[in-house]
Amino acid sequence: MNYRHSFHAGNFADVVKHALLLRLLDLRRADGPLTVVDTHAGAGLYDLSGDAARSKEAEAGIARLMAAVDLPPTIRALADRVRALNPEGDARFYPGSPRLVADGMRPGDGYVGFEMNPPVLDLLAAALAGAPNARALGGDGYDQALEAARGAPGAIVLIDPPFERPDDYLRAADLAAAVVKDDRQATVAIWTPLKDMETFDGFLRRLASAGARTPLVAEARLRPLANPMKMNGCAMVFLNPPEGLEAAAREVCGWVAETLGDPGARAEIWRA
């Protein structure tokens, strides 16, 4: 299964990923300046009338969120960010992780986003143009993220690959373990699709064999994990999560499963 950021922008998985990213940033801000390193940044800002309109996934994700009432605080924080980009009241523009980070940076914070596709890299640079401490860099984030995070204050490494390559799970697990081995204070957040449990279990086993211990796993299962060719849910896996993130994961994944999922959808929050 390929996962192109522009095609899936604003879908249920983005709601999970971005609501939890915002909460992670809030919790880590108490420790001082932050440096976010994003291995697969994408364009940074998406027009949902483009690729996402053809997939119609945003209609079942962010569009439903924006129409909902009585949102829990973690979900409302994402809705507020989307609303700020759409002052006319629709949800045409959707912020990817780079814009969500850059728009909330304080003096002393930093963002480094890697992107391998040159046209997408240009879009990323444009999306970050108003943030002086945010950089868009060409190259393979798997290869460069460890060095970018090394010695950085308040390092948070976001690993969010498109899963177009057969070794994405292996490289994501190995990089995550290497980051926390290099800096015991760093937090790593890894996004993965949920297709079938064997693939996901293999990823968690690779994390463990690489030295990662007791990650926090937050799953939003929208349907049974029966069709390995379909994204049946998604997961965020955190190494060195701050206190309070587990409660946020229960709120976010629970809301997404209950509101956006099929009958029988559920959230699973656990320590691997």
Secondary structure by P-SEA (a helix, b strand, c coil): cccccccccccaaaaaaaaaaaaaaaaaccccbbbbbbcccccccccccccccccccccccaaaaaacccccaaaaaaaaaaaaacccccccccccaaaaaaaacccccbbbbbbccaaaaaaaaaaacccccbbbbbcccccccccccccccbbbbbbbccccccaaaaaaaaaaaaaaaacccbbbbbbbbbccaaaaaaaaaaaaaacccccbbbbbbcccccccccccbbbbbbcccccaaaaaaaaaaaaaaacccccccccccccc
